[in-house]
Structure formats: structure tokens, C-alpha cells
Amino acid sequence: MNVFKEITALLGWLSGSLAGIAAVFYACGYLIKRAHLNLLGIGALFSFSEEQYMQEGARFMADMADLLARIALPLLMVAIISAAVFFLLSRTGLRRQMDAAKESLSELAKQKPWAWRAAACGVLLVLLTLLIDRELALFGAPLAVSDLLFTPSGGPGGEGNRIREWLVTGDRASLDNLYFNLTLATIKGGVLLLLIWRVTEPWRLRILLTAPFALTFLLSVLMLPMAYGVLKRPARFPLIAADSESRMLAGVRGDVYLLDKAGDEFVLWDAAGRRVVWLPRDQVKGAEIGRARFLFGPGSAR
């Protein structure tokens, strides 16, 4: 009976874990899809199934795992080298001086435990302010870019217009670099949250002091998938050649992209005319689907 109870408990834990993972995938996929469609200017035209949102979220998580691994590897190497240097120094005559300094700091911390905590709290608040002002503020620029299909060129100057230019010209290096910096800013926010939670442990105002750090980290975590939908998700759709006598296609002279097949309609993008075309399926005698191409950048039909 104990074995069956353990198996039942394990299955319950697994089902709860899978449900939690699915919820995270769905939430991330939803934010990515909506941000990407808003970028293109067609956010109000589409609705997707839960499976599509979860697939998008799973792709985001896989990319994040790869990015975090590339970030963690240099940090791990630095930690190993630092540990080796510390070990070698501890074997020399500096060990006695290091032990004496450690004892002095420990004694000072015991005499005035509030002093170092207050100083550390002040430093962390300053670092949080700098993080918000210099790094997390960059989240607003990519999320402000919209209607890229209809207005590919923006006004002069501004971070948003510069990102718009990167998207239109296919400058992947600049886009990837910005997303990398936003990911680093989110990680820094998480580290500051852990540190302030540890520093304020004995204080009654712990929750109040931690609140701005937690709010900042939560907002950055929510905005990161949206930034991914703008900066990382490619605007790539298949070409389509539809045999139809519909007047909607009468004036089309350039490439036509299949944006979606929604129920009984084909949703097409006329690249030359910069317009979205709804084509009922019963008006299509036949259609040839070609390879997927980018709407912007190298290899596009701009």
C-alpha cells in the first residue's frame, strides 16, 4: 500500500508540474505572438489555438536555455579561476593576513549588525535605480514599434525608429545584441532581488523594502517574451500563387504572402500594395504554396 501511495503522490506531483509548465509555455507564447503581430500591425486580425501558443512558448524557452548557458559558461570559468587563485593565495603567507581581515570584518558585523545591512540596502537601492534608468528603460523602445508592414520607415532619430530600421534592413546583429542586453538586465534584476531579500532578513520592513525590487523583476520577466516577439521572432511567411478570379487580386503585381488560413478564408499580404487581403476559399480554384521568405531584410521582396 505504501508503494501505491508513493506512486499516486508522484503522479500527482508530475501532473501538477506539467500543468505549471504548460501554463508558463502558454503565457510566454501568448505574449510573444501578440507582440509580434502588433509589430507587424495585424494584431487584431488573428486568434490562435492553445497548441500554437504553447509551441511558441516552448521555442522561447529553448532559446532562453541556450542563451543562459552561453551567459553562464564565462561566469563559471571566472568562478573556477577565482577559486584557484584564492586557493593558491591561501597556501602562501597571505593566508594569515586574509584570516585576520576576515576576523576583523566578522567582529565589526557582530558589533553593529544594522550598520552593514543599512549600507548594503542603500547600495542595492542605488543599483536598482541605475538598472531601471539605464537598462530596463530599453524595454520600452522595441515594444513601441508597430505597424511595420504598413509604415516600414519611421521619423528621424529615436531609439524606436532605430529599431524599426534594424528590422526593415534585417540587421540581426544589432537586434540580437539589444535582446542580449535586455536578458542581462533581467538577470541583474533577479540578482538584486535575491540580495535585498537576504540583506533585509531580520527587519520588519523587509516586505516593503523588497517590493520595488520584486516589482521591477516581475515587470522585466513579463516584458522579456514581448521583446523576444519583436526582436527575435522572424517575420517569415510562405509565398502563395492563388488561381482566383476575385477582384481583390486583380491589381496584384508583386509577391503575395500567406499570413494565415483562418477557417474558410485565406489571409494574404500584398507586398507591393502593402495591404491585407481576405480571400474566401470558395473563390480559390487552386493555390501553389512556395518557400517561406522574410518580409524584411536580405532575401525579402522589399
Secondary structure, DSSP 8 states (H G I E B T S, - for coil): -HHHHHHHHHHHHHHHHHHHHHHHHHHHHHHHHHHHHHHHT-TTS----HHHHHHHHHHHHHHHHHHHHHHHHHHHHHHHHHHHHHHHHHTSTHHHHHHHHHHHHHHHHHH-HHHHHHHHHHHHHHHHHHHHHHTGGGGHHHHH---TTT-----SSSHHHHHHHHHHHT-HHHHHHHHHHHHHHHHHHHHHHHHHHHHTTT-TTHHHHHHHHHHHHHHHHHHHHHHHHHHTS--EEEEEEEEE--GGGTT--S-EEEEEEETTEEEEEETTTTEEEEEEGGGEEEEEEEEEEESSSTTS--
